[in-house]
């Protein structure tokens, strides 16, 4: 958000700013040392170049004073960097007492966000502007990686394990800011890994509280919510690729609506050629509206 940031995305949290500060400090120290060493090398090559083929250079013996200086200075620089970075790591790993927890669950190939009141959203994360937010991160199936470049955070989402990361948005970040597809999976997890994206919406307190209350009571019968909530794409591809179950692409052209509905609610009634029975659970609890919306979505995959 202004200033020289080495081409990195805008830092939207205080932690991100601190990390950028450490990165910048290490960069400039490294640059100064590089220029100094290479400059001295060029100077000595030119200044002490042999001027006559038969002339021998002076034999120079070691200097204890010089060796102490060029050993002590890098050591002090490394200690300085180590103390700074250790303090930052400790701060990151010690969350404040007043945190708002959001559970993040990765699945093939979507992100599920669960809020403290039980509300869930898929593909879109809402964040309150003025609260410390702790992400509790896990996975339903394989290893994913929860990455938000603007927050300078990347945490693995591992099945059976919960990791956490706490953030607070910087003061200059405005409520109403939307970051499309800025949540990324950074760990290859299968065919649709590159499509495992989610939006971020930043709300003020009143807007956030209103949204999360409404989201809890909203009936999620749209195809995207139903598919993501039930992890359908962990076994079925939408682009014709191979997976544990038949691809959805072109399925409607081979079978009628009744067959597709039966395959969802009673998958062992008819087994697709090349696949084993018992691989898919029965989704016989889906309400009619949800089922119809999923079928309509499958029919669009020509």
N, C-alpha and C positions, 0 to 999 in steps of 0.2 A: 504494500500500500504506500508506494512512493519510496524514493531512495534507491541506492544501488543494491540489488539483491542477487547478483550473479546469474540472472536469468531464471531464478527459481520462482515458482508460483507465489502469490502474495501470502505472507504469514498472517493467519487469521486468529491465532491464539498466542498467549504470552509465552507458552512453552516453545512454540514455533519461532518466535522472535529470539528467545534465548539460544536455541539451537543455531539459528542463523548467525547470531553474534559470535558463538564459538567457531562456527565454520569460517566466518570472515576473519576472525583473529588468526586462526591457523593458516588461512590462505595468505594473508599479508606477511606473516612471519616467514612462511615458506618462500614467498616471492622475494623478500628482502635478502634472505640467505642465498637463494639461487642466483640473484643478480650479483651479489657480493662475490660469491665463489667464482662464478663464470667470468666476472669482470677482472678479478685478480689473476685468474688463469690466463686470460687474453693479455693482460698487462705483462705478466712474467714471460710469456711466450715471445712477445715483441721486444721487451726491454732487455732480456738476457739471451737473445738469439745469438748463436755462434756466428761470429763475423769472419773467421778464417778457418778453413778446414783443418789446419794443423794446430789450432789453439785449443787447449783443454780448459774446462771450467774449474773454478775453485772448489775444493772439497769442503763442504759445509757440514759440521757436526751438529748433532741434535741440541735443541735448546729447551731445557726444563721449563723455563718461564713460558715460552711460546706454547709448549705442549699442555701445560696447566691451563692456560687461557683458552685454547681452542677445545679443550675437554670440558672445562667448567661452564663456559657460556651455553653450549647446547644442553648440558645437564640441567642448568637452571631453567632454561626455556621449557624443557620436557616436564620438569617438576611443576612449573607454573600452569602449563596446559593440563597436566594430570589433576592438580588441585581444583582447577576451574571445572573441568568436565566431571570429576567425581561429585562435586557439590551439585551440579545440575542433575546427574543421574539420581542422586539421593532425593532431590526435590521432586523429580518426576515420579519416583517410586513411593513417595509418601503423600498420599492423597489428603486433602483437607477433610475435616469432620463433616461438613455440610455438603454432601454430594447428592446429585439426582442421578439415580442409576437407570441406565438403558441397556437391556440385554440385546446383544447382537448375535444372531445365529446365521452362519453361512450354510448354504445348501446348493446342490447343483440345480440351477445356476442363478441364484438370487440371494438377496439379503433380507432377513426378517428382523424387525426392530420391535421389541416388547417394552412397554413403558410400565412404571410402577402400578398404575391402576388397572393393568391387564390389557390395555389397548395394544393392538399390533398394527404395524404397517409394513408394506412390502415395496421395495424399490424406491422408497422415499423416507428419509430421516428428517424429522423435525427436531430442532434444538432450541431451548430457551436462551434468550440473549444474555441474561445476567445471573446464570447459575453455574456452579461447578458441575460438570457432567462426567460421570464415570461410565465408561463402556465396559460391560462384562461380556467377553467375547468367547464363543464356542462354535462348534460345527455339528451338523446332523449326520454327515456322511464321510467326506474325505477332508484332508487338510486344505483350508483356504487361507488367505491372508488379507486382513482388513486394513486397507491403505487409504488415507486421506492426505494427498500431497500438501494441501494448504495448512494442515495441522502438523505436518512433519511427524506423523505417527504411522506406524505399520506394525500390526500385531498378528501373529498366526492365530487362526481359528482351528482348534484341534478337537476332534471328537473325544468326548469324555473328559475334557479338561477346560477349565475356565481361566482365561487371562483377562487382565484389566488395564485400562489406561484412562487417565483423568485429564480433561481439558476445560478451559474457560475461554470463551471468545474474547478477543481484544476489544477494548473500549470503542475503537473507531469502526468496528463492524456494525453495520446498521441493521436493525430489524427489518424484515421484508426481503433480505438478500437471498437469492436463490443460486445454488451452484449445481448446474445440471451435470449428472453422471460423473461426479467427483469422488464418489466412493468406488474403489476399484479392488478387484481381487488380484493380488500380486503373487499368487502361488498357482502354477498351472494345475487345473483340476478337471480337465476333460474337454470335450468337443466345444462347448459353448463358454469356455473360460473367459474369452474376450468380451462376452456380452454380460458378464456378471457385474453390472454397474448399478448405482443408485444415486438419486438426487439428494441434495441437502437443502433444507428450508430453515431459515433462521427467523424466529418469531419473538416478539416482545412477550412479557409474562402473561398479559391478559389474553392475547391471541393464542399463545401456546396452550394455556390451561383450557381455553374454550375448544381448541382443536382436539386435544388429547381426550377430553370428556366426550366429544362427539364421535371420535374414532372408536371408542370403546363400544358404543351402542350402534354404530353403523353396521348394517347387514352387508357382509362382504360376499356377494354372490357373483361379482364380475369375474370373468374368466381368469384374468391375471392373478387376482387374489386367491382364487380357488386352486389354481395350478401351483402357485408358489407355496401356499400354506400346506399343500399335500405332497410337495416334492415330486410332482409328476415328471418334470424334465430331468430328474436324476436317472431315469430309466428310459425315457422316450425322447428322441431328438426331434427337432422341427425342421431340419435341413436335409433329411435323407441319410444322415450318417448312422453308423451302427452303434448300438448300445445294448443294455440288458433287455430292453423290450423293443417292439416294433416301432419304427419311426412314424411320426404323425404326418409327415409330408406325403401327400397323395393318398392318405388313408380313406378320405371321404370319396375319392374317385373309384375305389375298389369295393367299398361296403356302404350299406345304407345307414341311416341314422339309428335305426333300432339295433343294428349290430354293434355300433360304436357305444351306445348306451349300455348294452348288455356287457360289453368288454370292460366297462368301467365298474359297473355294479356287481357283476358276477364273472370275473375274468377267467375262471376255469371252465365255463360253459363251452367255449370254443377256443382252442389253442391255436395261435398263429403258427404257420409252418416254420420250422427251424428254432422254435422256442419251447422251453420246458414248462409244464404245469406247476402251479404253486409259487411262481416267481413274483406275482403281483398280488397284493392284498385287495380284498373286496371293498370298494367305496360305496357300500349300499346305504350309508347314512346321509349321503348328499341329498339336499333338498332339490326339488324339481327345477327350480330356477337356476341354481348353480350348475346342475347337470346339463341343462339346455345351453347355458352360456359356454361351457367347455366344449360341447359338441359343435356349436356354431363357430368357435375359434378354430377347431380342428378342420372344419369345412373350408376355412380360408387358406389352408396350407396346401395349395395345389401342387 
